[in-house]
Amino acid sequence: MRKSHLHYAILNMGASGATTVLKIILGFVSRTIFIQILGSQLLGLNGLLTSVLTTLSLAEMGIGNAIIYSLYRPVAQKKWSVVRAIMELYRKIYRILAVLILLIGLAIIPFLPILTGSSIHNVTLYYSILLFNSVISYLLTYNRSLMIANERNYIVSLVDLGSVLFTTILQIITLFIFKNYSLYLIIQVLFTFCGNIVLTCLVRKGYRNQLQNTVKIKVPADIVSKLKKNVIGTFANKVGDVAVNGTVNVLIAMFINLSTVGIYSNYQLIISALQSILFNISNALTSTIGSIAASTESSNKSSGLFFKHQFMNYSLTFFSSALLLVCLPQFIKLWIGNHYLLSMQITIMMVIIFIVNTLRYTCLVFIDAYGLAYEQKIKPFLEAVINLLLSIIFLKFFKLGIFGILLSSILTGLLIATTYEAYVVFHYGLQKKVFLFYKKYIRIVLEITFNLVAVYSLTSVVNGKLLISNFNILIVNTLITLSVSIITYILFNIKNSQFVQLRQNMLERFK
C-alpha cells in the first residue's frame, strides 16, 4: 500500500538533511587534511578546476529536472508504458551529452595555462581526471530520476552518502601514504561510477515488473512539447546560476590571485555546506509538491502550501544566517588559523548572499514542481549579463576586489532573480497576485536583518570584554546568538498563523 505524501515528505527531508550533514562533516575532515598535506595552492587549483567544470555542465541543459517533472503525472497515474518511454529517451539524450561534454572539455585544455598560470605542474592531468569524472556521471545517473519522481529521494540520499563515505576514507588514506593529488582525484572518479551502478541496480530491481511488462510506445506529443520548453527554460536558468555563482573563483583567480581563491573557498565551503543542508531539506519536498500539483487544480491549496514552505525556509534562514555572521570567522580561526581569515566586511557580504539565495529556495522548489522553467527563460540571461558587467566594473574601475564581485551577486540576486522567480510562481503556477509574496518577503528580510544587527552588536561588546581562548569565545558567541535569535524569533512570530500551527503540531506530537 502506498503511504501518504506527508510520510514520504518527512522521510525525504529527514534522510536528505541527515545525509547532507554527514557528508559535510566528512568534507571538512578531508579538506583539513588536504590543506595540511598538499597546501593552499593546490586547494585553490581544485576550486578553480571545479568551477570550470561546473560551467561546462551547462551542456546538460537542465534535462534532468525537466525529465523529473515529466515523470510526476505518469508515475502518479501508474502509466508505466509512458514512464518507460520517457526513461529510454532520457538515457539516449544523456549518452549524447556525455560525448558532447568530453569533446568540449578537451577543447578547453589549451586555455588552462591562462587561468592557472605556470606555477603548478600537471594541471592538464588533474583537469583530465576531473573531466572524466564529469563525463561518466552522465552515463547512468538518469536512473535516479525515477526514484525522485516516485518520492523515493531518501534512497538516492543514502546511496550518495555511502559513495561519499568510501571516497573520503580512501582519499584520506591516500593523502597520508602517497601525498598525491592525482590518486586523490582517481578515487573520486571510481566511487562516482560505483554510486551510479548501485542506483541503477536498485531501479532495475524495484521497477523491473512495471517497466518490462508494458507495451513499448513513443513519448506522447504533449509531454515532448512540455519537455522541450522545460529544457530550454532550465538551461537558461543554469546559465544564470553558473554566471553568478560558478564564475566567482575564476574572476578571483584572473583579477586577484590563486591563493585568494583558496582562502575564499574555505569560507565558501562552510557556507555552501550550510546552504546544501537547507536546500536539500527544501528540495526534498519537490516531488511531493509535484505529485500534489499533478493531482489537484486548487490554487488556494497550492498557495497555502507555498506559504508553509516559505515559513519553514524563513525559519531555517533566520537562525543559520545569525550563526554564520557571528561564528564563521571564529570557526575559520580555530580550524585552519588566522592567516586564512578574510575581512569582516567580506564576511558580511557573503552572509547577505547566503540570505538572498536561501530565501529563493521556496520559489525554486515550486518552479521545478510545477514545470515553470520555460516561463522564466529570460531571467537567467539578464542575471548573467548584468552580474558579469557589474563584476568587471567593480573590479576594473572601482578596484573593489572580492567585495565588488560579491556586491554584484547581491544586486542581481535581489533585483532580478528573486523578483522574476516570484512573478513566475504566482502568475503562472499559483495564479495569485505577486503582491502576496512581497508582503511577506519584505517582512521576512526586515526580521532577519534586525536579528543580525542584534546578535552582532551584543557579541562584539561581549567579545571585547572577555579574555578567554578562541574556542571558548566560539562557544559563548554560539550561545548568545541562539538565545537572542530564539527570543526575537518568538517575538516576531508569536501571532503568526504558520508559527501557531507549527507549535500546535509539535505539542500534539510531543503528547
N, C-alpha and C positions, 0 to 999 in steps of 0.2 A: 504493500500500500504506500502510495506517495505521501510523504509528510508535507506539512504546511509550508507556505512561503516564509513564515516567521521562523520556523525551525531551521531552514536552510540559511536564512539571513543571519541568524545568530551563530550558527555553526561556521559559516564562511567568514564572518567578521572575527570570531574568536581564533580560528585557525590562521587566518591571514595576519592578524595582529601579533599573535604569539610567535609564529614562524619568522615574521619580519624582525621582531625584537631579537630573537636568537641569531638571525643572520647578521644583524648589526653588531652584536657582541663579538661574533666570530670575525667580522670585518675589522673591528678595532684591534683585536689581538693580532691579526695578520698584518695590519698596516703598521702597528707599533714595531713589530719585529722587522718588517720591510725597511722602515726608516733607519733602524739601528744597524742593520747589516748592509743594505745597499745605498742608503743615503738619500738626501732630499732631491738631488738632481735626477736620479732615476725615477723617483716618485713623481717629479714634475713631468718627466717624459711619459710616464704611464698615464697621467691625467691628460696630457696633450694628445697622445695617440688614441685614447679612448674617445676624446671629443671629436677627432677626425672621423672615426668610425661611426660615431653617433650621427654625424652629419651624413655619412654615407648611407645610413639606414633609411634615409628618405626614399630610397629606391623601393622599399617595402610599401610605401604609399598608403599605409594605414589599412591595408586589405584585411588584416586580422580583425580589427574592430568592426569593419563593415560585414565580414562573414559572420561574426558572432551575432550581430543584430539580425542578419537574415535567417539565423537559426532559431531565434526565440519562438516565433509563431509555429513553425512546423514541429519543433520539439514539444511545445505545449499541447499541440493538437495531435501529437503522435503520428505525424505524416512522415514515416521513416524513409519512404522512397524519395521524397523531396530532400530530406536530410542527407541521404546517401549521395544524391546528385550534387548537392552543394559541397560536400566534403571532397568529392572527386575533382570538382572544379578547383577548389582551394588547393589541393595537392599539386595539380598541374601548374597553377599560377606560381606557387612558391618554388617549384623546381626551376622554372624560368628565371625567377628573381634571384635564386642562388647563383646562377651563371652570370646574370647581369651585374650583381654586386661584386663578384670575383673580378670581372673584366674592368669595372670602374675602379675598384680598389687597386688593381695592378697598375692602372694608368696614373694613379696618384703618386706612386713610388718615386719617380724622378723629382718631384717637388718637395719631398720630405726634408732635404738639407736646408731649404729656405725657411721652413718652420722651426726646425730643431737646432740649427747651427752645426758646427763641425766638432764640438767638444765631446760628443758621445759616439762611441763606436757601435757597430752592429745594429743601427737604427732600422735598417731595411729588414733584417732578420726578425726583430721584435715586432715590427709592424705586420710582417707577413704572417706570423703566428696568430696575432690578434685578428687579422683579416680572415684567416682560415676558420677561426672560432666563430666569427660572424656569419660566414657562409654556411657552415654545417648546421647552425642553429635554425636555418630556414628549411632544412630537408624533412624534418619530422615534427616540427613544432605545431603544425596545423591541427594535430590530434587534440591538443589541449582545448581548442575552441569548442568542441562538442561537449566536453565536461563543464566548461564555464557556462555555456548556453543552457545546460541542464541543471544549473545551480549546484555543481559539484566542485566549486572553486577550492574547497578545503583539501581535496585530493591533490590538485595541482600544487597547492602551497606546501604540502607535506613532501611531495617528490622533489620540489625545488630545494626545500630545506635539507633533505638528505644529500642532494648533489653538492650544495654549498658546504655542508659539514665535511664530507670526504675531501672536497677540493682544498678547504682551508687547512685541514690536518696535514695533508700531504705537502702542500705548499710550505707550511712552516717547517716541516722536517727537511724539505729540500733546501730551504734558505739556510738552516743551521749547518747542514752537512756540506752542501756544494757551493752556497753563496752565488747561485747562478740565476739570472733573471730569465733566461731562455727556458730553463726547465720549469721555472715558476709559471710561465705562460702556457707551456705544453700541458701541464696538469689541468689547467683551466679548460683547455680545449677537450681533453679526454672526458672530463665529467660533464661538460655541456652535452656531449654526444650521448653519454650514458643516461643522463636525466631524460633526454628525449626518447631514448629507446624504452625506458621504463614506462613512460606515459603512453607510448604507442601500444605497448603490450597490454596495459590496463584498459585502454579504449577498445582494443580488439576483443579482449575477454569480456568486458562489460556490455558491449553493444553488438556483439557478433550476430546474435539471433535477429535483432531488429534490423540490422543493415543488410545482412546476407539474404534473409527471407523476404525480399521485396523486389518488385518489378523495377528494372533499370529504366530510368526516364531522364529526360533533359531537365535542366533547371527551368522552372516556369518563367515566362517572359516578364511578369510583373516583378518577380524577385530579382531577375537580372537587371532590369531597369533601375530599381531602387539601389541595387548593389553598386552599379556604375556611379550613381550620384554620390553614394556614401564614400566610395573610394576616392573620388575627386575631392570631396569635402575633407575627408580625413587626411589625405595627402597635403592639402593646403594647410591644415591645422598643424601637421608635423613640421612643415616649413617654418611656421611661426615659432613653434616651440624650440626648434633647433637654433633658429636665428637669435632668439632671446637668451636661451639657457646654454645651448651647446657650443656657442662661439666665444663665451667669456674667457675660457682658458686659452683659446687661440689668440684673442686680442691682447691678453696679458703677456703672452709669450712674444708676440710681434712688437708691441709698443713698450713693454717694460723688460722683463727677463724671465727665463725658465725657472729660476729658483723661487721667484714670487708666485709662479703657478703652483709650485709645491706647497708653499705656505698657505695660499688661498684655498687650495684643495683640502687641506686639513680641516679648516672651518667648514668648507662645503660638505665634507664627508659627514660631519656631525649633523649639519642642517638637513642634508639630503636624507640621512638616516631617519631623522625625526619626521620629515615630510613623507618618507616612504611608509612609515607606520601609519600616519594619518591617512595617506592616500589609499593604502590597502584596506584600511577599515572602511573608508568611504566607498571605494570601488567594489568591495565585496558585495555591496547591495545592488550593483548594476544589473546583474542577472535577475534578481528578484523584482526590481523596478521594471525591467524589460518584460518579464513574464506578466506582471500586473498590467502594464500598458498594452500588451498584446491581447489581453482578455477583458479589458474594460474600456468604456468610452466616457467615463465620468471625469470631467475636468476638475470638479470640486474635490473628488477623492485624490486625484493626482497632485493638485496644488497643496492639499493638506499634507501629503507625503513629502512634497518638496520642502515645506517649511519645517517639518520634523527633521528631515535630513540636514537642513541648514542649521537648525539649532544644535544638533549633535556636532556638526562641523565647527560651529562657532565656539562651543564649549571646549572642545579639544584645542582649538587655536588660542583661546583666552589664556589657558594655563601654560601651554607649551611655549608660546611666544615670550611670556614673562620669565620662564626658566631659562630660555635661550639668552635673553638680553643680559640677565644678571650672572648666570653661571658659566656661560660659554668661555669667556676669556680665562676665568679661573681654572676651568677644566683643561684648556689647552696648556696652560702654565704647568699644571700638575702632570699632564700626560706626556708632553714632549719638550717642555722648557720655555723660558722667557723669549729666546731668540726666534721662536715660531709664532709670536704674537703679532696681530695686526692692531691698528689704532682702534680706539673705542668708536670713533666716527664711522669707520668701515663696518664695524660690528653692528652698529645701529642700522646702517643701510641694509645689511644682509638680513637682519631680523624683519625689517619692513618688507623686503621682497618675500620673505617666508610667509608673512601675514597675507600679503596680496595674493600669493599663489595658493595657499591653503584655503582661503575663503572662496576661491574659484571652484573648488572640488565639487560642490553640490551641482553647480551648473554643468560641469563637465560630465558628471555621472549621468545626469538627465539627458544630455545631448547624445551620449552613447546609447543609453537605454531606449530613447525614442528615435534613434537613427536620424539625427538632425545635423550631421556633419556637413552635408551639402549646403544647407541653408546659411551657414556661416563661412562659406568658401572665400569671401573677400577679406575677412578679418585677418587671417594669418599673413597675407601679403602686405597689408597695411602695417601690421605689427612688425614684420621682418624688416621692411624698408625703413620705417621711422626709427626703429631701435638701432639699426646699423648706422644710419645717418647721425643720430644723436650721439652714439658712442664715439664715432670718429670726430665729430665737432668738439665734444667734451675732452677728448684725448689730444687732438692736434692743436686746437685753438685756445682752449681754456686750461690745458695742462692739468686736468683733474685726476689723472691716473685711474686707479681702480674705482675711486669714488664716482667718476664720470660714467664708467661702464655700468655700475650698479644703479646710478640715478636714471639712466636711460631705460633700464629694465623696469624700474618702478613706474615711470611715466607711461610707458607703453602697456604695462600690465594693468594699470588703473584706468587709463583713458580709452584704451582700445579693447584689450582682451575682456576685461570684466564687463564693460558696457555692452559689447557686441554679444557676448555669450548669454547675458541676462535677457537681452531682447529676443534672441533666437528661442530660448527655452519658453519664455512667457508668451510670445506671439504665435509661434508655430506648434509648440508642444502642449503647454497648459491652456493656451487660448485665454489668457488673462492679461490685464494691463500691467506693464512692466513697472509702473509706479509702486505696486505692492512689494516688488523686490527692493527698490531703492529705499522705501520707507523703513524696512528692517535692516538693510545693509548699512545705511548711514549710522543708525543707532549702534549696530554691532561694532563698527570701526571706532566710534567715539568711546564706547565702553572699554574696548581693548586698549586704546591709546591712554585713557585715564589710568587704567591698571598698570600699564608700563611705566608711566611717569611716577606713580605712587611707589612701586616696588624699587625702581632705580634710585629715586631720591632717598628713600629710607635706608636701603642697603649701602649707599655711598656714605651717608652720615655714620652709620654703624661701623663700616669698614675702616673709616678714618680714625676711629677711637679705639679700635681693638688691636692689640699686639699679640697675635696668635699665628700659628702656622697656616700655610696656604690651604692645606686640607681642611682645617677647622673653619677657615673663612668660607670655603665652599659649602660646608655643612650648614653654617649659620645663614649664609645667603639663601640656600635652598629652603630652609625652614621659614625664614622671613617672607620669601617670595610666595610660598604655598599658603602661609597664614593670611597675608594681605590679599592674595588673589581669591581665596575662598570667601573672605568677608565681602570684598567688592562684588564678586560674582553673585552671592546670595542677595545682597542689597539691590543690585541691578535687576535681578530676575525673580524676586520673591512673588511678584504678581503676574509674571509671565505664564501664559496658559501652557506652553510647552514644558516649562520647568515644573509647574504644578502637577502636570500629568506624569512627568518622569519621576517626581518624588513619590506620588501615589503608587506607581508601578513598583518602585523599589521597596516601599513599605509592604506592599502585598506579597512580593517575592520573599522578603525577609520573614514575614509572619508565616 
